[in-house]
Amino acid sequence: DNGKMTLDNSGVLLQVESTAFSGGAGDIINLTAGTNAIIGGAGNDQITATTGRNTVLGDDGLATFYPNGDLQHIESINLGNGGNDTISLQDGTNAVIAGAGADSVTATNGFNLILGDEGEADLYTDGSVDLIRTVNSGTGGSDTIQLGNGINLVIAGAGNDTVTAGLGQAAILGDEGQRIVTRNGSGNPVGLVIETLNDTVGGHDSITSSAAMTFVFGGAGADSITGTAVSGNPVPRLIALGDGGHLDDSDPVSGEIHINTKSPDTGGIDTITLVGENDVIFGGDAGDTINAGEGHNFIVGDHGQATFGSTLNLLRVTSTDVSSGGDDHIQSGAGNDTVVAGFGSDTVLAGNGNNIVVGDHADAVIDASGILRSITTTSSGVGSGDVISTGSGRDIIVGGAGGDDVTAGEGNNIVIGDNGTATFDVTGTLRDIVSQDDGIGGADTVSAGSGNDVVLGGTTGDRITLVGGSNVVLGDGGHATFDAAGQLRSINTLSPGFGGDDVISTGNGDDVVLGGSGADSILAANGRNTLFGDNGVASFSGTGTLVDVYSTNVTAGSNDTITAGTGNDLVIGGAASDSINAGTGNNIITGDNGYGTFDAAGRIMMLMTLSSSTGGQDNVTTGNGNDLILGGASGDTINSGDGGNLVLGDNGKAFFDANAQWLDVFSLDP
C-alpha cells in the first residue's frame, strides 16, 4: 500500500514505512528467492515466500536497514488496525509479524519466527533475529498458525489462537511474549531467553504439536495443549507450561537450560494432553486437567522450575510459588511417571508402572543418566487434602500436608501419608525413605492392594488398610532403609512426641506393624505377625525375614488396642495400658516393652522385656495354642486360651527352639 522510503546520499535504503493508513486494499505478493522485507499494509493481504530470507509484516509497519542495505529493525505501526492476512512460507529463514486481525500463517519448512499479532524485531548484521516480541498488549485477532517440518518459534498474541505444529522442533507461546538472543564481545550468540509478557492478557488458545521437541507456554486463558504422535515418526516430546513462563539458555559454563512458571496468580483452567515420552508439564495456576499417555513423564500440577542439560535431559524439578494454584486433575497412563500435584485439593490417577506421586510440593534431582536420585517434599505446611490412586507396580507416594486419600494398587508400594524424602542409587533403586516435619500433616486414609507394602502414616490419626501380602506399617513418622536389590532392611519410628490415634488393618500375611505414639487400633488378619503398639525398630535380612525387633522411646505411647488373627504372632504392647487379643496359634506377647531376635528363617529365638519399671495395666487375651505371655510392669489382666501356655505376670526372658517352642524362660527384675 502507501509508503515512504528514505535513502542516504549514495542511494542506499535506510528506512521504509507505511503511510496514508486508510488508503490500502488487499494485496497479493509472491516472492521466490533472495533477502526480502515485506510490509503488507492495510487490507486482507495474501503474501507468499518460497525460499530465501524473508521478513514479513502483514499490516502497516516501519523497517530500518544497516548501511550495507541489510534489514536491522522492523516494527508494527498504526497499531490496532489491519486486515485478516494470509501468509504462506514454504522454506527459508523467515520472521513474520502478522499484525492485527484474524490472520492465517502457514510455514512448511525452514527456520521461522512468527508473531500472530503486532510486534517488533531486531536483526543482527548476519541477518539472524536477536529480538522479536509482541507490542500493543491486549490487541489482536484469533489467528490460525500452521507449522510443518522445521524449527519454529510462535508467539500467537492476544485472541483465541489455534497453533498446529508438525514434525521438527517448535517453541510456542499462546499469548504475548518475546525471544531475546544475547551476544559476547565478538558478536557470537551466548544466550537465549524466551518468555511470556503481560501474563494477564490472552485468549483461550488451542495448541497441538507432533514435533519431536516442543516447548509450549500456554499463557493466560483456558488453553488446550495437545501432543500427538505421527505414524512412522519418533515419539514426540513436549515441555509445556499451561500459563506464563520463562526459558533461559544463557549459562555458558554448564550449558544448562532453565524453565520456570511465572505470574503465579494468573492463568486459566488448562487442558493438557500428552501421548509422548519424557514429557515435562507444569499446569500453572487454577485447576488444570492433565492427561499423560504412556511413557516416563514428569508432571507438576501448579508452579515450578525445571533444569535441563545441554541435550535437554531433565536434571531437576522444584515446586515454586507454593501458595498459588488450583485443584488439578492429573491422570497418567502406563509408565514410570513422577507427579508433583502442588497446591490445592488435587486428584491424581497414575496408571500401571513404577510411579512416584507427591500430593503437594517437592524438589526432585535427576542425574545425567536420567535416573531420579532424590525427591523431597518442600513447604511442608502448605497443601490440602489430595486424592491419589495408582495402578499395578511399585509406587512411591508421599501425600504431603492435609488429610489425603491414598489408594495404591497391586505391587510393593511405599507410602508416606505426610511429608518425607526418598533417595535412590545410580540404578534407580530406592535406598532410603524418611518422614520429615513430623509435626505437620493431616488425617490420611491409606489403602493398598495385594503386595508387600511399606506405609508410614505420619502425624495425626490415620486410617491404614492393607488387603494382603507381607506388609510393614508405621502409624506415625519413621525411617526405612533398603539394600541394592530393593529389599527392606530396617524400619524405625521417629519423633515420638508427634503422632495420632491410628486405625491400622492388614490382611492375611506376615505383617510388621508399629503403631507409634497415640492410642492406636491395630487389627492384623491371619499370618505370622509382629505387632508393636507404640515405638520401635525392626531389622530384616536380605531375604526379607526379621532379624530383630525392639521397643524404643519406651515412655512414649498411649492405650492401644491390638487384635491378631490366626497364626503365630509376636505382640509388644508398649507403654500405657493396652488391650491385646491374639487368636488361635502359638502367640508370644509382652504387655509392655520388649526385644526379640530371629533366626535365618525368621523364627523367633529370644524375647525379653525392656525397661522393667515402665508400662501400664494391660489386658491380654489369647485363643487356643501354646502361648507365652510376659505381662511386664504394673498389674495386668491375662486370660489365656486352651493349650500349653506359660505366663509371667511381670518381666522376663525366653529362649526358643527352631519350632518357636520355648526352651528356657525366667523372670527378670522380680
C-alpha positions in Angstrom: 0.0 0.0 0.0 1.2 3.6 0.6 4.6 4.1 2.0 7.8 6.2 2.2 11.4 5.3 1.6 14.5 7.1 3.0 17.8 6.7 1.2 21.3 8.0 2.0 23.3 10.2 -0.4 24.7 7.0 -2.1 21.2 5.7 -2.7 21.3 3.0 0.0 17.9 2.3 1.5 17.9 3.4 5.2 14.2 3.2 6.1 10.8 2.3 4.7 7.4 2.8 6.4 3.7 2.7 5.7 1.8 6.0 5.3 -1.7 7.0 4.5 -3.0 4.1 6.5 -6.6 4.2 5.4 -5.9 4.0 1.7 -4.9 0.4 1.2 -6.6 -2.7 -0.1 -6.0 -6.4 -0.1 -2.7 -7.2 -1.9 -1.2 -10.4 -3.4 2.5 -10.6 -3.0 4.6 -13.6 -4.2 8.4 -13.9 -3.6 10.6 -16.8 -4.7 14.1 -16.1 -3.6 16.5 -13.6 -2.1 16.5 -11.4 1.0 13.2 -9.6 1.3 11.4 -7.2 3.6 7.6 -7.1 3.1 5.1 -4.7 4.6 1.6 -5.7 3.5 -0.2 -2.6 4.8 -3.9 -2.3 5.2 -6.4 -4.7 3.8 -6.6 -8.5 3.7 -3.3 -9.3 2.1 -2.0 -12.6 0.6 1.7 -13.0 1.0 3.7 -16.0 -0.2 7.5 -16.5 0.1 9.1 -19.8 -1.0 12.8 -19.5 -0.3 15.5 -17.1 0.9 15.5 -14.8 4.0 12.1 -13.1 4.4 10.9 -10.6 7.0 7.1 -10.0 6.7 4.7 -7.5 8.3 1.2 -8.3 7.4 -0.1 -4.8 8.2 1.4 -1.3 8.5 5.0 -1.1 9.6 8.4 0.5 9.6 11.7 -1.0 8.7 15.2 0.3 9.1 18.4 -1.0 7.4 22.1 -1.3 8.1 24.4 0.9 5.9 25.0 -2.2 3.7 21.3 -2.4 3.0 20.6 -5.4 5.3 17.5 -5.2 7.5 18.2 -4.0 11.0 14.8 -3.4 12.6 11.1 -3.9 11.8 8.0 -3.0 13.8 4.3 -2.6 13.6 2.8 0.9 13.4 -0.7 2.3 13.1 -1.3 -0.1 16.0 -4.7 -1.8 16.4 -5.5 -1.6 12.7 -5.0 -4.2 10.0 -6.7 -6.8 7.9 -7.1 -10.5 8.0 -3.9 -11.6 6.2 -2.9 -14.9 4.7 0.8 -15.5 4.9 2.5 -18.6 3.4 6.1 -19.5 4.0 7.4 -22.6 2.2 11.1 -22.7 3.1 14.0 -20.4 4.1 14.6 -18.3 7.1 11.6 -16.2 8.0 10.4 -13.6 10.5 6.7 -12.8 10.4 4.7 -10.2 12.3 1.2 -10.9 11.1 -0.4 -7.8 12.8 -3.8 -7.0 14.0 -6.7 -9.0 12.6 -7.5 -12.7 12.4 -4.5 -13.9 10.3 -3.6 -17.2 8.8 0.1 -18.1 8.7 1.5 -21.3 7.3 5.1 -22.3 7.4 6.0 -25.7 5.9 9.8 -25.9 6.3 12.8 -23.8 7.3 13.5 -21.6 10.3 10.5 -19.5 11.2 9.8 -16.8 13.9 6.2 -15.9 13.8 4.1 -13.3 15.8 0.4 -13.7 15.3 -0.3 -10.1 16.2 1.7 -6.8 16.4 5.3 -6.7 17.3 8.8 -5.7 16.6 12.1 -7.4 15.7 15.8 -6.5 15.7 18.2 -8.3 13.4 22.0 -8.8 13.7 24.4 -7.9 10.9 24.3 -11.5 9.7 20.6 -11.4 9.3 19.7 -13.5 12.3 17.0 -12.2 14.6 18.2 -11.1 18.0 14.9 -9.8 19.4 11.3 -10.4 18.4 8.4 -9.5 20.7 4.8 -8.6 20.8 3.7 -4.9 21.3 0.4 -3.2 21.8 -0.7 -5.6 24.6 -4.2 -6.9 24.5 -4.8 -6.1 20.8 -5.1 -8.8 18.2 -7.3 -11.3 16.5 -7.9 -15.0 16.7 -5.1 -16.3 14.5 -4.5 -19.7 12.8 -0.9 -20.8 12.5 0.1 -24.0 10.8 3.7 -25.3 11.1 5.2 -28.1 9.1 8.8 -29.5 9.4 11.5 -27.2 10.5 12.5 -25.1 13.5 9.8 -22.7 14.6 9.1 -20.1 17.2 5.5 -18.9 17.5 4.2 -16.1 19.7 0.5 -16.2 18.9 -0.5 -13.0 20.8 -3.9 -11.9 22.0 -7.1 -13.6 20.9 -8.2 -17.2 20.8 -5.5 -18.6 18.6 -5.0 -22.0 17.0 -1.5 -23.3 16.5 -0.6 -26.6 15.0 3.0 -27.8 14.8 4.1 -30.7 12.5 7.4 -32.5 12.7 10.6 -30.8 13.7 11.1 -28.6 16.6 8.8 -25.8 18.0 8.6 -23.3 20.7 5.0 -21.9 21.0 3.7 -19.1 23.2 -0.1 -19.0 23.2 -0.3 -15.3 24.0 2.2 -12.4 24.3 6.0 -12.8 24.7 9.5 -12.3 23.4 12.6 -14.0 22.3 16.0 -12.4 23.0 19.4 -13.5 21.9 22.5 -12.2 23.8 26.0 -12.0 22.3 29.5 -11.7 23.6 32.0 -9.0 22.7 32.9 -10.9 19.5 29.3 -10.9 18.4 28.8 -14.6 18.9 25.4 -15.7 20.4 25.9 -16.9 24.0 22.4 -16.9 25.4 18.7 -17.2 24.6 15.7 -16.1 26.6 12.1 -17.0 25.6 9.4 -15.7 27.9 5.8 -14.7 28.1 4.9 -11.0 28.6 1.8 -9.3 30.1 0.6 -12.6 31.7 -2.8 -11.3 32.5 -3.6 -10.8 28.8 -4.5 -13.5 26.4 -7.2 -15.8 25.0 -8.3 -19.4 25.1 -5.7 -20.9 22.8 -5.6 -24.4 21.1 -2.1 -25.7 20.6 -1.4 -29.1 19.0 2.1 -30.5 18.2 3.6 -33.6 16.8 7.1 -32.2 16.7 9.9 -34.2 18.0 10.6 -31.5 20.6 8.1 -28.8 21.6 8.2 -26.1 24.2 4.8 -24.6 25.0 3.8 -21.7 27.2 0.0 -21.6 27.1 -0.3 -18.1 28.6 -3.4 -16.5 30.1 -6.8 -18.1 29.4 -8.1 -21.6 29.4 -5.8 -23.2 26.9 -5.8 -26.6 25.3 -2.4 -28.1 24.7 -2.1 -31.5 23.0 0.9 -33.6 21.9 0.1 -36.0 19.1 2.1 -38.9 17.6 2.5 -39.3 13.8 2.8 -42.9 12.5 6.3 -43.7 11.3 8.0 -40.8 13.1 9.7 -40.5 16.5 7.5 -40.2 19.6 7.1 -36.5 20.3 8.4 -34.9 23.4 6.5 -32.0 25.0 7.7 -29.5 27.6 4.7 -27.5 28.4 3.6 -24.7 30.8 -0.1 -24.2 31.0 0.2 -20.5 31.8 3.1 -17.9 31.8 6.7 -19.0 31.7 10.4 -18.2 31.2 13.1 -20.1 29.4 16.7 -19.2 29.9 19.6 -20.8 27.9 22.3 -18.4 29.0 24.6 -20.5 31.1 27.9 -20.6 29.2 29.7 -22.9 31.8 27.2 -25.7 32.3 25.1 -25.3 29.2 22.0 -25.8 31.3 18.6 -24.6 30.3 16.2 -23.3 32.9 12.4 -23.1 32.5 10.1 -21.8 35.2 6.5 -20.7 35.6 5.8 -17.0 36.3 3.0 -14.7 37.4 1.7 -17.3 39.9 -1.8 -15.8 40.5 -2.5 -15.5 36.8 -3.7 -18.2 34.5 -6.7 -20.2 33.3 -8.1 -23.7 33.6 -6.0 -25.5 31.1 -6.3 -28.9 29.5 -3.0 -30.6 28.6 -3.0 -34.0 26.9 0.2 -35.9 26.1 1.0 -39.1 24.1 4.8 -38.9 24.2 7.6 -40.0 26.4 9.8 -37.9 28.8 7.3 -35.1 28.8 7.6 -32.3 31.4 4.5 -30.5 32.3 3.7 -27.5 34.6 -0.1 -26.9 34.9 0.3 -23.4 36.3 -2.4 -21.5 38.1 -6.0 -22.7 38.5 -7.5 -26.2 38.4 -6.0 -27.8 35.3 -6.7 -31.1 33.7 -3.5 -33.0 32.7 -3.6 -36.4 30.8 -0.3 -38.0 30.2 -0.1 -41.0 28.0 2.3 -43.9 28.2 5.9 -43.1 28.9 8.1 -41.7 31.6 6.6 -38.2 32.3 7.3 -35.6 34.9 4.2 -33.6 35.9 3.8 -30.6 38.2 0.2 -29.6 38.8 0.9 -25.9 39.5 4.1 -23.8 39.7 7.8 -24.8 39.5 11.0 -24.7 37.6 13.0 -27.3 35.7 16.7 -27.5 34.8 17.8 -29.3 31.7 21.2 -30.3 30.5 22.7 -29.2 27.2 21.0 -32.2 25.5 17.6 -31.4 27.1 18.0 -34.2 29.6 16.0 -33.3 32.8 18.2 -32.6 35.8 16.0 -31.0 38.4 12.4 -30.0 39.1 11.4 -27.8 42.0 8.0 -26.5 43.2 7.7 -22.7 43.4 5.1 -20.2 44.4 3.7 -22.9 46.7 0.7 -20.8 47.9 -0.8 -20.5 44.5 -2.5 -23.0 42.3 -5.8 -24.8 41.9 -7.5 -28.2 42.3 -5.9 -30.1 39.5 -6.9 -33.4 37.9 -3.9 -35.4 36.8 -4.0 -38.7 35.0 -1.1 -40.7 33.6 -1.0 -43.9 31.6 1.3 -46.9 31.8 4.9 -45.9 32.5 7.1 -44.7 35.3 5.7 -41.2 35.9 6.6 -38.7 38.5 3.8 -36.4 39.7 4.1 -33.4 42.0 0.4 -32.2 42.3 1.1 -28.9 44.0 -1.3 -26.5 45.8 -4.9 -27.3 46.2 -7.0 -30.4 46.6 -5.7 -32.4 43.7 -6.8 -35.7 42.1 -4.0 -37.9 40.8 -4.7 -41.1 38.9 -1.4 -42.8 38.0 -1.6 -45.9 35.7 0.4 -49.1 35.8 4.1 -48.7 36.3 6.6 -47.6 39.0 5.1 -44.2 39.7 6.3 -41.5 42.2 3.5 -39.2 43.4 3.7 -36.3 45.7 0.4 -34.7 46.7 1.7 -31.2 47.3 5.2 -29.7 46.8 8.6 -31.2 46.1 12.2 -30.9 44.9 13.5 -33.7 42.6 17.1 -34.3 41.5 17.8 -36.4 38.4 21.4 -37.4 37.4 22.9 -37.1 33.9 21.8 -40.6 33.0 18.1 -39.7 33.6 17.9 -41.6 37.0 15.9 -39.9 39.7 18.3 -39.7 42.7 16.1 -38.0 45.3 12.7 -36.4 45.8 11.9 -34.3 48.9 8.7 -32.6 50.0 9.0 -28.9 50.4 6.9 -26.2 52.1 5.6 -28.9 54.4 2.8 -26.8 55.9 1.3 -25.7 52.6 -1.1 -28.0 50.8 -4.5 -29.6 51.0 -6.2 -33.0 51.1 -5.4 -34.8 47.9 -6.9 -38.0 46.3 -4.2 -40.2 44.9 -4.7 -43.6 43.2 -2.1 -45.7 41.4 -2.3 -48.9 39.3 -0.1 -52.0 39.4 3.6 -51.5 40.0 5.9 -50.4 42.8 4.7 -46.9 43.5 6.1 -44.4 45.9 3.5 -42.0 47.3 4.1 -39.0 49.6 0.8 -37.4 50.5 2.1 -34.1 51.9 0.2 -31.7 54.0 -3.6 -32.2 54.5 -5.7 -35.2 55.0 -5.0 -37.3 51.9 -6.9 -40.2 50.5 -4.3 -42.7 49.0 -5.1 -45.9 47.1 -2.2 -47.9 45.9 -2.8 -50.8 43.5 -1.2 -54.2 43.3 2.5 -54.3 43.9 5.1 -53.5 46.5 4.2 -49.9 47.3 5.9 -47.3 49.6 3.5 -44.7 51.1 4.2 -41.7 53.4 1.0 -40.1 54.4 2.5 -36.7 55.0 6.0 -35.2 54.3 9.2 -37.0 53.5 12.3 -37.7 51.4 13.1 -40.7 49.1 16.7 -41.4 48.0 17.7 -43.7 45.1 21.0 -45.2 43.9 22.6 -45.0 40.5 20.4 -47.8 39.2 17.2 -46.0 40.4 16.6 -48.4 43.3 15.1 -46.9 46.4 17.6 -47.0 49.2 16.2 -44.7 51.9 12.9 -43.1 52.7 12.2 -41.0 55.8 9.3 -38.9 57.0 10.1 -35.2 57.9 8.5 -32.3 59.6 6.6 -35.0 61.6 4.5 -32.4 63.5 2.9 -31.3 60.2 0.3 -33.3 58.3 -3.3 -34.4 58.2 -5.5 -37.4 59.0 -4.8 -39.6 56.0 -6.7 -42.6 54.6 -4.3 -45.1 53.0 -5.3 -48.4 51.3 -3.3 -50.8 49.1 -3.9 -54.0 47.2 -2.0 -57.2 47.3 1.7 -56.9 47.7 4.4 -56.2 50.2 3.7 -52.6 51.1 5.6 -50.2 53.4 3.4 -47.5 54.9 4.4 -44.5 57.1 1.2 -42.8 58.2 2.7 -39.6 59.5 1.3 -37.3 62.1 -2.3 -37.2 63.2 -4.8 -40.1 63.3 -4.5 -42.0 60.1 -6.6 -44.9 58.8 -4.5 -47.5 57.0 -6.0 -50.6 55.3 -3.9 -53.2 53.5 -5.5 -56.1 51.7 -2.9 -58.8 51.7 0.8 -59.6 51.5 3.6 -59.2 54.0 3.3 -55.5 54.9 5.3 -53.2 57.1 3.3 -50.3 58.7 4.3 -47.4 60.9 1.3 -45.5 62.1 3.3 -42.2 62.5 6.6 -40.9 61.3 9.5 -43.2 60.5 12.6 -44.1 58.6 13.2 -47.1 56.3 16.3 -48.3 54.5 16.7 -50.7 51.6 19.5 -52.7 50.0 20.8 -52.6 46.4 18.1 -55.2 45.5 15.4 -53.0 46.9 14.8 -55.3 49.9 13.6 -53.5 53.1 16.5 -53.9 55.7 15.4 -51.7 58.5 12.5 -49.5 59.7 12.0 -47.5 62.8 9.6 -45.0 64.3 10.7 -41.3 64.6 9.5 -38.2 66.5 7.7 -40.0 69.4 6.2 -36.6 70.5 4.1 -36.4 67.4 1.5 -39.0 66.4 -2.2 -39.6 66.3 -4.7 -42.3 67.1 -4.3 -44.5 64.1 -6.5 -47.3 62.8 -4.4 -50.0 61.1 -5.8 -53.1 59.4 -3.8 -55.7 57.5 -5.0 -58.7 55.5 -3.6 -62.2 55.5 0.2 -62.3 55.5 3.2 -61.9 57.7 2.9 -58.2 58.7 5.1 -56.0 60.8 3.1 -53.1 62.4 4.5 -50.3 64.7 1.6 -48.1 65.8 3.7 -45.3 67.1 2.6 -42.6 69.6 -1.1 -42.3 70.1 -3.9 -44.6 71.1 -3.8 -46.9 68.1 -6.2 -49.6 67.0 -4.3 -52.5 65.2 -6.1 -55.4 63.5 -3.9 -58.0 61.8 -5.5 -60.9 60.0 -4.2 -64.4 59.7 -0.4 -64.9 59.5 2.8 -64.6 61.5 2.5 -61.0 62.5 4.8 -58.8 64.6 2.9 -56.0 66.2 4.1 -53.0 68.3 1.5 -50.8 70.0 3.9 -47.9 70.2 7.5 -47.1 69.1 10.2 -49.5 67.9 12.8 -50.8 65.4 12.6 -53.8 63.1 15.6 -55.1 61.1 15.4 -57.6 58.2 17.7 -59.9 56.3 18.5 -59.8 52.6 15.7 -62.3 52.0 13.1 -60.2 53.9 13.0 -62.2 57.1 13.1 -60.5 60.5 16.5 -60.3 62.2 15.5 -58.4 65.4 12.9 -56.0 66.8 12.9 -53.9 69.9 11.0 -51.1 71.6 12.3 -47.5 71.6 11.2 -44.3 73.4 9.7 -46.6 76.0 7.9 -43.9 77.9 6.1 -42.5 74.8 2.8 -44.2 73.9 -0.9 -44.5 74.7 -3.5 -47.1 75.3 -3.6 -49.3 72.2 -6.0 -51.9 71.1 -4.3 -54.8 69.3 -6.1 -57.8 67.7 -4.3 -60.6 65.8 -6.0 -63.4 63.8 -5.0 -67.0 63.5 -1.2 -67.6 63.4 1.9 -67.4 65.5 2.0 -63.7 66.4 4.5 -61.6 68.3 2.9 -58.7 70.1 4.8 -56.0 72.1 2.2 -53.7 73.6 4.5 -50.8 74.6 3.9 -48.0 77.1 0.5 -47.4 78.8 -2.5 -49.7 79.3 -3.1 -51.8 76.2 -5.8 -54.3 75.2 -4.3 -57.3 73.4 -6.3 -60.1 71.8 -4.4 -62.8 70.0 -6.3 -65.5 68.1 -5.6 -69.2 67.7 -1.9 -70.1 67.4 1.4 -70.1 69.3 1.5 -66.5 70.3 4.3 -64.6 72.1 3.2 -61.5 73.9 4.7 -58.9 76.2 2.3 -56.3 77.5 4.8 -53.5 77.6 8.3 -53.0 76.0 10.4 -55.8 74.6 13.3 -57.0 72.4 13.3 -60.1 70.2 15.8 -61.8 67.9 15.1 -64.3 65.0 17.0 -67.0 63.1 17.7 -67.0 59.3 14.3 -68.4 58.6 12.6 -65.6 60.5 11.7 -67.8 63.6 11.9 -66.2 67.0 14.9 -67.2 69.0 14.8 -64.9 72.0 12.4 -62.4 73.6 12.9 -60.3 76.7 11.1 -57.4 78.3 12.8 -54.0 78.4 12.6 -51.1 80.8 11.1 -53.2 83.6 9.7 -50.2 85.5 7.8 -48.7 82.6 4.4 -49.9 81.5 0.7 -49.9 82.1 -2.1 -52.1 83.2 -2.6 -54.3 80.2 -5.5 -56.7 79.3 -4.2 -59.7 77.4 -6.4 -62.4 75.9 -5.3 -65.4 73.7 -7.1 -68.2 71.9 -6.2 -71.8 71.6 -2.5 -72.6 71.3 0.8 -72.7 73.2 1.2 -69.1 74.2 4.0 -67.3 76.0 2.9 -64.2 77.8 5.1 -61.7 79.7 2.8 -59.2 81.4 5.5 -56.6 82.1 5.3 -53.7 84.6 2.1 -52.9 86.6 -1.0 -55.0 87.4 -2.1 -56.8 84.2 -5.1 -58.9 83.4 -4.2 -62.1 81.5 -6.7 -64.6 80.0 -5.0 -67.5 78.0 -7.0 -70.0 76.0 -6.7 -73.7 75.8 -3.2 -75.1 75.2 0.2 -75.4 76.9 0.5 -71.8 77.9 3.3 -70.1 80.0 2.5 -66.8 81.7 4.8 -64.5 83.6 2.9 -61.7 85.3 5.8 -59.2 85.1 9.2 -59.1 83.4 11.1 -62.0 81.9 13.2 -63.5 79.2 12.7 -66.6 77.0 14.7 -68.7 74.5 13.1 -70.7 71.8 13.9 -73.8 69.6 13.7 -74.0 65.8 9.9 -74.6 66.1 9.4 -71.4 68.1 8.7 -73.5 71.2 10.2 -72.0 74.4 13.3 -73.8 75.8 14.1 -71.6 78.8 12.0 -68.9 80.5 12.9 -67.0 83.6 11.9 -63.8 85.4 13.8 -60.5 85.2 13.8 -57.7 87.8 11.5 -59.7 90.1 
